[in-house]
Amino acid sequence: MTREAAIGELNSKVNAGDEWDLVIIGGGATGLGAALEAVTRGYKTLLVEQSDFAKSTSSKSTKLVHGGVRYLAQGDVALVREASIERGLLTKNAPHLVHNTSFVIPAYSLWDSIMYTVGLKLYDWMAGRLSLGRSRHISKRETLQRLPTLATNKLSSGILYHDGQFDDSRLAINLVQTIAEHGGLVLNYMKVTGLQKNSNGRIEKVKLQDVETNTTYEVKTRGVINATGVFADDVLRMDNPEARHSIAASQGVHLVLDREFLPGNDALMIPKTSDGRVLFAVPWHNKVVVGTTDTPVKAISLDPEALEQEISFILATAGAYLSKPPQRADVRSVWAGLRPLAAPQGNNEKTKEISRSHKITVSPAGLITIIGGKWTTFRKMAEDVIDKLEESHGWPVTRSVTDRLPLHGATERVDFDSPMYFYGADAPQVEALAKQEPALEEVLSSGLGIIKAQVIWAARNEMARTVEDVLARRIRALFLDAREAVRIAPQVAAMLAAELGYDQQWEAQQLREFNELAKTYMLN
């Protein structure tokens, strides 16, 4: 699966005057989910993304597929029920990426113990037959066996429960592959520059510009879905320059630490922080992800940066619960993502109180916009938005099949101890590539378990176009250890230049851009 082949197909269809049933703008969780939903219902679908797939919010999650314990505490029972069901479906449809993880909530009083135990029993019940395991009260001794680095001061017991963990950007790539396998056309680095309407005021064409070559296209379509997350207002104003503000962006920050801070297989959930949220410390690829924050922001960008107050908040909160408080020097990577929340009506400006449920709107010109939601519910969001498309456009009703659709790479035989496990069914092919070209067996990073074959595989089969694509979203090095990612970047740039046919000037530019970005993932 290469971008060159996809561009060739786009050119062929545009030159033939073909019309798509649907153009989806946005290559994050929401857009990719909608594209898969559309192609599996028989719609001729084109998805375009202005940057790389999952470049923005969709690669910067807490790496959890969860019902949302916090939402239950807020009384959003419907969202928790929906998310719990979707979590269970995803463990079946992408077992190589989504797996059961046990979480421990430390209790410091009898009241805490009773309250959390009862609440989590309700959490279990809402998942029904798709539950990942029963929650239970555990003793202080077992709590410390599971979380040996937990601070013991005033600790009385713990509550064990189960939730899902996953690889967000890898799931995005597998969705791209699944869409293509079902006949959809998916393109990264393809920017929407305008919407053209017919004499009835309905959108009939989408104007595109290839970011790599500046080639422009006009594609005919019967429907358009705006799934651009925090950039939804930009597309809404292409349709209507007077469109009202629809997005309230909230920034979430995560820090990555070495496993010595949480050496077991269990995750820590701190149920109430000073800002009324929860904080997670979750083992992930032999590191620990700690987060998150919820900071309202005005400026929206593809690469938001963590604020000092957010970094300090996470370190201080984690430090209060761990026997060895983490320091700035212990942080291997830090990243910030923006949540695309529906703008509040009235005076409620607290983003943590804005529902994480999704919202779908339809403009008079037929532009369908979906905002809000989260990775866990991406499939249900997609089902809802295609249902809305059919209803609003007067199309025949079709049935969703994605609840039982295995995604590309799905396999029941997953060795989570293997550094290649996240490739799922593709893992043997990546290993075979290394054997066919012995130079590709060379280790790029022993600490992160990366070999050269993974770079070439990303370029040939996963539409990776830049050093950042590879190191951030195909093999996640930037998210796990930013300095290590910078160390191996020159080798990655050279390999990509040779594979994609670029010169040394491109290679040097790639390194400059990547090193500049990587600085924002490091703490001084």
C-alpha positions as CSV (number, residue, x, y, z in Angstrom):
1,M,0.0,0.0,0.0
2,T,1.8,3.1,-1.3
3,R,0.9,6.7,-1.7
4,E,2.1,6.6,-5.3
5,A,-0.4,3.9,-6.1
6,A,-3.2,5.9,-4.4
7,I,-2.3,9.1,-6.3
8,G,-2.3,7.1,-9.5
9,E,-5.8,5.8,-8.7
10,L,-7.0,9.4,-7.9
11,N,-5.7,10.7,-11.2
12,S,-7.3,7.9,-13.1
13,K,-10.8,8.5,-11.5
14,V,-10.6,12.3,-11.8
15,N,-9.5,12.1,-15.5
16,A,-12.4,9.7,-16.2
17,G,-14.9,12.1,-14.5
18,D,-15.9,9.6,-11.9
19,E,-18.0,10.6,-9.0
20,W,-17.6,9.5,-5.4
21,D,-20.5,8.7,-3.1
22,L,-18.6,10.2,-0.3
23,V,-15.5,12.3,0.5
24,I,-14.4,12.3,4.1
25,I,-12.1,15.1,5.3
26,G,-9.8,14.1,8.2
27,G,-7.6,11.0,8.7
28,G,-7.8,10.7,12.5
29,A,-9.9,8.2,14.4
30,T,-13.3,9.7,13.5
31,G,-12.6,10.1,9.8
32,L,-11.0,6.6,9.4
33,G,-13.9,5.0,11.3
34,A,-16.4,6.8,9.0
35,A,-14.5,5.7,5.9
36,L,-14.5,2.1,7.0
37,E,-18.2,2.2,7.8
38,A,-18.9,3.7,4.4
39,V,-16.9,1.3,2.3
40,T,-18.3,-1.7,4.1
41,R,-21.8,-0.5,3.4
42,G,-21.0,-0.3,-0.3
43,Y,-20.3,3.4,-0.8
44,K,-17.5,4.6,-3.1
45,T,-15.4,6.5,-0.6
46,L,-12.4,8.8,-0.7
47,L,-10.7,10.0,2.5
48,V,-8.2,12.8,2.5
49,E,-5.9,14.0,5.3
50,Q,-3.9,17.2,5.2
51,S,-1.0,15.7,7.1
52,D,-0.3,12.2,8.2
53,F,-2.9,9.8,9.5
54,A,-3.5,10.3,13.3
55,K,-1.0,13.2,13.2
56,S,-2.9,15.3,15.6
57,T,-5.2,14.2,18.5
58,S,-5.5,10.6,17.5
59,S,-1.9,9.7,18.2
60,K,-1.8,11.5,21.5
61,S,-4.2,9.6,23.7
62,T,-3.6,7.9,27.1
63,K,-3.4,4.6,25.1
64,L,-6.6,3.3,26.8
65,V,-9.7,1.8,25.3
66,H,-12.0,2.3,28.2
67,G,-15.5,2.8,29.4
68,G,-14.5,5.9,31.3
69,V,-14.6,5.5,35.1
70,R,-14.6,9.3,35.4
71,Y,-17.7,9.7,33.2
72,L,-19.5,7.2,35.4
73,A,-18.7,9.5,38.4
74,Q,-20.1,12.4,36.4
75,G,-23.3,10.5,35.8
76,D,-22.9,10.0,32.1
77,V,-24.2,6.5,32.2
78,A,-25.1,6.3,28.5
79,L,-21.6,7.2,27.4
80,V,-20.0,4.6,29.7
81,R,-22.4,1.9,28.5
82,E,-21.6,2.7,24.9
83,A,-17.9,2.9,25.5
84,S,-17.8,-0.4,27.5
85,I,-19.5,-2.2,24.6
86,E,-17.2,-0.7,22.0
87,R,-14.2,-1.6,24.1
88,G,-15.3,-5.2,24.1
89,L,-15.8,-5.3,20.3
90,L,-12.5,-3.7,19.7
91,T,-10.6,-6.4,21.7
92,K,-12.2,-8.9,19.3
93,N,-11.7,-7.0,16.1
94,A,-8.1,-5.9,16.7
95,P,-6.7,-8.4,19.3
96,H,-3.1,-7.6,18.3
97,L,-3.5,-4.0,19.4
98,V,-6.1,-4.0,22.1
99,H,-5.7,-6.1,25.2
100,N,-6.9,-6.4,28.8
101,T,-5.0,-4.5,31.4
102,S,-5.6,-4.6,35.2
103,F,-5.8,-1.3,37.0
104,V,-5.4,-0.7,40.7
105,I,-7.0,2.2,42.6
106,P,-5.3,2.8,46.0
107,A,-7.8,3.4,48.9
108,Y,-6.8,5.5,51.9
109,S,-10.0,5.0,54.0
110,L,-12.9,2.6,54.5
111,W,-15.2,5.1,52.7
112,D,-12.9,5.2,49.7
113,S,-12.8,1.4,49.6
114,I,-16.6,1.0,49.7
115,M,-17.3,3.8,47.2
116,Y,-14.8,2.6,44.6
117,T,-15.7,-1.0,45.0
118,V,-19.4,-0.3,44.5
119,G,-18.8,2.1,41.6
120,L,-16.6,-0.4,39.8
121,K,-19.1,-3.2,40.2
122,L,-21.5,-1.0,38.3
123,Y,-18.8,-0.4,35.8
124,D,-18.5,-4.2,35.3
125,W,-22.2,-4.7,35.0
126,M,-22.6,-2.0,32.3
127,A,-20.1,-3.9,30.1
128,G,-22.3,-7.1,30.3
129,R,-20.9,-10.1,28.4
130,L,-18.2,-7.8,26.9
131,S,-16.6,-7.2,30.3
132,L,-12.8,-7.7,30.4
133,G,-12.9,-9.1,34.0
134,R,-14.5,-8.6,37.3
135,S,-13.4,-5.9,39.7
136,R,-12.6,-6.8,43.3
137,H,-11.4,-5.3,46.6
138,I,-7.8,-6.3,47.4
139,S,-5.8,-6.0,50.6
140,K,-3.1,-3.6,51.3
141,R,-0.6,-6.4,50.9
142,E,-1.8,-7.4,47.4
143,T,-2.0,-3.7,46.4
144,L,1.7,-3.3,47.1
145,Q,2.5,-6.6,45.4
146,R,0.9,-5.3,42.3
147,L,2.2,-1.8,42.7
148,P,5.5,-2.2,44.5
149,T,6.5,1.5,44.0
150,L,3.3,2.9,45.5
151,A,3.7,5.1,48.5
152,T,2.5,3.3,51.6
153,N,1.6,6.3,53.8
154,K,-2.1,5.9,55.0
155,L,-2.7,3.2,52.4
156,S,-5.5,0.9,53.6
157,S,-6.3,-1.3,50.6
158,G,-7.0,-1.2,46.8
159,I,-9.6,-2.0,44.2
160,L,-8.6,-4.0,41.1
161,Y,-10.5,-3.5,37.9
162,H,-10.0,-4.2,34.2
163,D,-9.9,-2.0,31.1
164,G,-8.4,-2.0,27.7
165,Q,-5.1,-0.7,26.4
166,F,-4.1,-0.1,22.8
167,D,-1.8,1.4,20.3
168,D,-3.6,4.5,18.9
169,S,-1.5,5.4,15.8
170,R,-1.0,1.7,14.9
171,L,-4.8,1.2,15.0
172,A,-5.1,4.2,12.7
173,I,-2.7,2.6,10.2
174,N,-4.6,-0.7,10.3
175,L,-7.8,1.2,9.6
176,V,-6.2,2.7,6.6
177,Q,-5.2,-0.7,5.4
178,T,-8.6,-2.2,6.0
179,I,-10.4,0.6,4.2
180,A,-8.1,0.1,1.2
181,E,-8.7,-3.7,1.3
182,H,-12.5,-3.0,1.0
183,G,-12.1,-0.7,-2.0
184,G,-11.8,2.7,-0.4
185,L,-9.2,5.3,-1.5
186,V,-7.2,6.9,1.3
187,L,-4.6,9.7,1.0
188,N,-2.4,11.5,3.4
189,Y,-0.8,14.8,2.6
190,M,-3.9,15.8,0.6
191,K,-5.4,19.1,1.7
192,V,-8.9,20.3,1.1
193,T,-8.8,23.9,-0.2
194,G,-12.5,24.5,-1.0
195,L,-16.0,23.2,-1.5
196,Q,-17.9,23.9,-4.7
197,K,-21.7,24.0,-4.8
198,N,-24.3,23.4,-7.5
199,S,-27.1,25.8,-8.5
200,N,-29.2,24.4,-5.7
201,G,-26.6,25.3,-3.1
202,R,-25.6,21.7,-2.4
203,I,-21.9,20.7,-2.3
204,E,-21.0,18.8,-5.5
205,K,-17.2,19.0,-5.6
206,V,-14.3,19.1,-3.2
207,K,-11.1,21.0,-4.2
208,L,-7.8,19.2,-3.2
209,Q,-4.2,20.1,-3.2
210,D,-1.4,17.5,-3.0
211,V,0.9,18.9,-0.2
212,E,3.9,17.1,-1.7
213,T,3.6,18.3,-5.3
214,N,1.1,21.2,-5.1
215,T,-1.0,19.4,-7.8
216,T,-4.6,20.4,-7.6
217,Y,-7.7,18.3,-8.1
218,E,-11.5,18.8,-8.2
219,V,-13.4,15.6,-7.2
220,K,-17.1,15.1,-7.7
221,T,-19.0,13.7,-4.8
222,R,-22.6,13.1,-3.6
223,G,-21.7,13.7,0.1
224,V,-19.0,15.2,2.3
225,I,-18.2,14.5,5.9
226,N,-16.1,16.9,8.0
227,A,-14.2,14.7,10.5
228,T,-11.3,17.1,11.1
229,G,-11.5,17.2,14.9
230,V,-10.1,20.5,16.3
231,F,-10.0,21.9,12.7
232,A,-13.7,21.3,12.1
233,D,-14.4,25.1,12.1
234,D,-12.0,25.6,9.2
235,V,-14.1,23.3,7.0
236,L,-17.4,24.6,8.3
237,R,-16.3,28.1,7.1
238,M,-15.5,26.8,3.7
239,D,-19.1,25.9,3.5
240,N,-20.4,29.0,5.2
241,P,-18.0,31.9,6.1
242,E,-20.5,33.0,8.8
243,A,-20.6,29.5,10.5
244,R,-20.6,29.9,14.3
245,H,-17.8,28.6,16.5
246,S,-18.3,24.9,17.2
247,I,-15.1,23.6,18.8
248,A,-13.9,24.0,22.4
249,A,-10.4,22.7,22.4
250,S,-9.0,21.1,25.5
251,Q,-5.3,20.2,25.9
252,G,-4.2,16.9,27.4
253,V,-0.6,16.2,28.3
254,H,1.2,13.0,29.0
255,L,4.7,12.2,30.3
256,V,6.7,9.1,29.7
257,L,8.9,7.5,32.4
258,D,11.1,4.4,32.6
259,R,9.5,1.3,34.0
260,E,11.4,1.5,37.3
261,F,8.6,3.9,38.4
262,L,5.9,1.3,37.8
263,P,7.7,-2.1,37.3
264,G,4.7,-4.5,37.4
265,N,2.1,-5.3,34.8
266,D,-0.7,-3.4,36.6
267,A,-1.6,0.2,35.9
268,L,-2.2,2.8,38.6
269,M,-5.4,4.9,38.6
270,I,-5.4,8.0,40.8
271,P,-9.2,8.6,41.2
272,K,-9.2,12.3,42.2
273,T,-6.6,14.9,41.4
274,S,-6.6,18.5,42.6
275,D,-8.4,19.6,39.4
276,G,-11.1,17.0,39.8
277,R,-9.9,14.6,37.1
278,V,-8.3,11.2,37.3
279,L,-4.6,10.5,36.6
280,F,-3.3,7.3,35.0
281,A,0.1,5.7,35.1
282,V,0.1,2.9,32.5
283,P,2.8,0.5,31.4
284,W,3.2,0.8,27.6
285,H,6.0,-0.7,25.5
286,N,8.3,-1.1,28.4
287,K,7.8,2.5,29.5
288,V,5.1,4.2,31.7
289,V,2.7,6.8,30.3
290,V,1.4,9.2,32.9
291,G,-1.5,11.6,32.3
292,T,-3.5,13.5,31.6
293,T,-4.5,17.1,32.0
294,D,-7.5,19.1,30.8
295,T,-6.5,22.7,29.9
296,P,-8.8,24.9,27.8
297,V,-6.8,26.5,25.0
298,K,-7.6,29.1,22.4
299,A,-4.9,28.4,19.8
300,I,-5.3,25.3,17.7
301,S,-2.3,23.7,16.0
302,L,-1.1,20.3,14.6
303,D,1.7,20.3,17.1
304,P,0.6,21.8,20.5
305,E,3.2,22.0,23.2
306,A,2.9,21.0,26.9
307,L,2.6,24.0,29.3
308,E,4.9,24.2,32.3
309,Q,1.9,24.1,34.6
310,E,0.7,20.9,33.1
311,I,4.1,19.2,33.4
312,S,4.4,20.3,37.0
313,F,0.9,19.1,37.8
314,I,1.5,15.6,36.5
315,L,4.9,15.3,38.2
316,A,3.5,16.5,41.5
317,T,0.4,14.4,41.4
318,A,2.3,11.2,40.4
319,G,5.0,12.0,43.0
320,A,2.4,12.1,45.8
321,Y,1.5,8.5,45.1
322,L,4.9,6.9,44.2
323,S,7.6,6.1,46.7
324,K,10.2,7.6,44.3
325,P,8.7,10.9,43.0
326,P,9.6,11.4,39.3
327,Q,11.7,14.5,38.4
328,R,12.0,16.4,35.2
329,A,15.2,14.6,34.4
330,D,13.3,11.3,34.5
331,V,10.9,12.3,31.7
332,R,11.8,10.4,28.4
333,S,9.1,12.1,26.3
334,V,6.2,14.6,26.8
335,W,3.4,15.3,24.3
336,A,0.3,17.3,24.1
337,G,-2.9,16.6,22.2
338,L,-6.1,18.7,21.7
339,R,-9.5,17.2,22.4
340,P,-12.2,18.4,19.9
341,L,-15.0,19.0,22.3
342,A,-18.4,20.5,21.2
343,A,-18.4,24.2,22.2
344,P,-20.5,24.6,25.4
345,Q,-23.7,26.5,25.2
346,G,-24.4,29.1,27.9
347,N,-21.8,29.8,30.7
348,N,-20.3,26.4,31.2
349,E,-16.7,26.8,30.1
350,K,-15.1,23.9,32.2
351,T,-13.9,21.5,29.6
352,K,-13.8,18.6,32.0
353,E,-17.6,19.0,32.3
354,I,-18.3,19.1,28.6
355,S,-19.6,15.7,27.5
356,R,-17.3,13.4,25.6
357,S,-20.3,12.2,23.6
358,H,-20.1,13.1,19.9
359,K,-22.2,15.6,18.1
360,I,-23.3,15.5,14.4
361,T,-24.6,18.5,12.4
362,V,-25.8,18.9,8.9
363,S,-25.6,22.2,7.0
364,P,-28.1,23.4,4.4
365,A,-25.5,22.6,1.7
366,G,-25.3,19.0,2.9
367,L,-22.0,19.1,4.8
368,I,-22.1,16.7,7.7
369,T,-19.8,17.5,10.6
370,I,-19.0,15.2,13.5
371,I,-17.1,16.5,16.6
372,G,-16.4,15.2,20.0
373,G,-16.1,11.5,21.0
374,K,-13.0,9.5,21.7
375,W,-11.0,6.6,20.3
376,T,-12.9,4.0,22.2
377,T,-16.2,4.9,20.6
378,F,-14.9,5.6,17.1
379,R,-16.7,2.7,15.5
380,K,-20.1,3.7,17.0
381,M,-19.5,7.3,16.0
382,A,-18.9,6.1,12.4
383,E,-22.1,4.1,12.4
384,D,-24.0,7.1,13.6
385,V,-22.5,9.5,11.1
386,I,-23.2,7.3,8.1
387,D,-26.7,6.7,9.4
388,K,-27.1,10.5,9.5
389,L,-25.7,10.8,6.0
390,E,-28.3,8.4,4.6
391,E,-31.1,10.1,6.5
392,S,-30.2,13.7,5.5
393,H,-29.5,12.8,1.9
394,G,-32.5,10.6,1.4
395,W,-30.4,7.6,0.5
396,P,-31.6,4.0,1.0
397,V,-30.9,2.7,4.5
398,T,-28.0,0.2,4.8
399,R,-26.8,-1.9,7.6
400,S,-23.6,-1.6,9.6
401,V,-21.3,-4.6,9.7
402,T,-18.3,-3.2,11.4
403,D,-19.1,-4.5,14.9
404,R,-17.9,-7.9,13.8
405,L,-15.3,-6.9,11.3
406,P,-11.6,-7.9,12.0
407,L,-9.2,-5.1,11.1
408,H,-6.1,-5.6,9.1
409,G,-3.5,-7.5,11.1
410,A,-6.0,-9.1,13.4
411,T,-4.8,-12.4,14.7
412,E,-5.5,-14.5,17.8
413,R,-1.9,-15.6,18.1
414,V,-0.3,-12.6,19.7
415,D,2.9,-12.7,21.6
416,F,2.9,-9.5,23.6
417,D,6.5,-10.1,24.6
418,S,7.7,-9.8,21.0
419,P,8.8,-6.3,19.9
420,M,6.9,-7.0,16.7
421,Y,3.6,-7.9,18.3
422,F,1.7,-4.8,17.1
423,Y,2.1,-5.8,13.5
424,G,-0.2,-8.8,14.2
425,A,-0.6,-11.0,11.1
426,D,1.9,-8.8,9.3
427,A,4.8,-9.6,11.8
428,P,6.1,-12.6,9.8
429,Q,6.2,-10.5,6.6
430,V,8.2,-7.7,8.4
431,E,10.6,-10.4,9.7
432,A,10.8,-12.0,6.2
433,L,11.7,-8.6,4.7
434,A,14.7,-8.4,7.1
435,K,15.8,-11.9,6.1
436,Q,15.5,-11.1,2.4
437,E,17.7,-8.0,2.8
438,P,20.2,-8.8,5.6
439,A,21.2,-5.1,6.0
440,L,17.6,-4.6,7.2
441,E,18.2,-6.9,10.2
442,E,20.5,-4.3,11.7
443,V,19.2,-2.9,15.0
444,L,18.4,0.8,15.0
445,S,17.5,1.0,18.7
446,S,18.1,-1.9,21.1
447,G,16.3,-0.1,23.9
448,L,13.2,0.4,21.8
449,G,13.5,-2.9,19.9
450,I,13.6,-1.3,16.4
451,I,15.3,-2.8,13.4
452,K,15.8,-1.2,10.0
453,A,13.3,-3.4,8.2
454,Q,10.5,-1.6,10.1
455,V,11.4,1.7,8.3
456,I,11.3,0.2,4.9
457,W,8.1,-1.7,5.8
458,A,6.5,1.6,6.8
459,A,7.4,3.2,3.5
460,R,6.3,0.3,1.3
461,N,3.2,-0.8,3.1
462,E,2.0,1.9,5.5
463,M,2.2,5.1,3.5
464,A,4.9,6.7,5.7
465,R,6.4,9.7,3.9
466,T,8.6,11.5,6.4
467,V,11.0,10.8,9.2
468,E,8.3,12.0,11.6
469,D,5.7,9.6,10.1
470,V,8.1,6.7,10.8
471,L,9.5,7.7,14.2
472,A,6.3,9.1,15.7
473,R,3.4,7.1,14.3
474,R,4.7,3.9,12.7
475,I,7.2,2.8,15.4
476,R,6.4,5.4,18.1
477,A,10.0,6.1,19.1
478,L,9.3,9.8,19.5
479,F,6.6,9.1,22.0
480,L,8.7,6.6,24.0
481,D,12.1,8.3,24.1
482,A,12.5,11.6,22.3
483,R,16.3,11.7,22.6
484,E,16.7,8.2,21.3
485,A,14.4,9.1,18.4
486,V,16.7,12.0,17.5
487,R,19.8,9.7,17.7
488,I,18.4,7.3,15.1
489,A,16.8,9.9,12.9
490,P,19.8,10.3,10.5
491,Q,19.7,6.6,9.6
492,V,15.9,6.8,9.1
493,A,16.2,9.8,6.9
494,A,18.9,8.2,4.7
495,M,16.8,5.0,4.4
496,L,13.7,6.9,3.5
497,A,15.5,9.1,0.9
498,A,16.8,6.0,-0.8
499,E,13.5,4.2,-0.7
500,L,11.3,7.1,-1.8
501,G,13.8,8.5,-4.4
502,Y,14.7,11.8,-2.7
503,D,18.0,13.6,-2.7
504,Q,20.4,14.7,0.1
505,Q,18.7,18.2,0.3
506,W,15.4,16.5,1.2
507,E,17.2,14.3,3.7
508,A,18.8,17.3,5.4
509,Q,15.5,19.2,5.5
510,Q,13.7,16.2,7.0
511,L,16.3,16.0,9.8
512,R,16.0,19.8,10.5
513,E,12.2,19.5,10.8
514,F,12.2,16.4,12.9
515,N,14.8,17.7,15.3
516,E,12.9,20.9,15.7
517,L,9.7,18.9,16.5
518,A,11.5,16.6,18.9
519,K,12.6,19.5,21.0
520,T,9.0,20.0,22.1
521,Y,8.9,16.3,23.3
522,M,11.9,16.9,25.6
523,L,12.3,18.6,29.0
524,N,15.4,20.6,29.6
